Amino acid sequence: MNTIIISTISNEAASKTKGLLLKERLDPLLSSKKHNIVVDFSGITRFASPFFNHSFAALALVYGFEQIRSIKIENISEVGQSTYQTSMENAEMVAQYDKQIEEINQIIDNTPKKVTP
């Protein structure tokens, strides 16, 4: 069993920075095809999508969603689970509609910005 206890990395699961720390721990396990990976959220009460976007979702785009979903998540609150699920669903949408996302970003980038005097 390869267990990562989030509280040894951070006291929250909300920021991009902390998500990247988790990604650094998960990546070698995934690349070496380790099985039975567990991520334990005991004691964690703050959750936000940047954490999940820069850890699980980012790795799902590399290793595939099935491999990431095989990671067992323990002791996560309902809010944390919902935030995780939303992040993964958004990553799947990006993966499926990659070309459309590029087009949307071009439209956003080319939209005139409001200039305040």
WOJO-V524889 format. One record per run of one state. SS is the DSSP state (hx for helix, st for strand, lp for the rest). FROM is the first residue (numbers start at 1). TO is the last residue. If there is no record, write none. Layout:
BEGIN
ss	from	to
SS	FROM	TO
SS	FROM	TO
END
This chain:
BEGIN
ss	from	to
lp	1	1
st	2	5
hx	6	8
lp	9	12
st	13	13
lp	14	15
hx	16	31
lp	32	36
st	37	40
lp	41	46
st	47	47
lp	48	48
hx	49	63
lp	64	64
hx	65	69
lp	70	71
st	72	74
lp	75	77
hx	78	96
lp	97	97
hx	98	110
lp	111	117
END
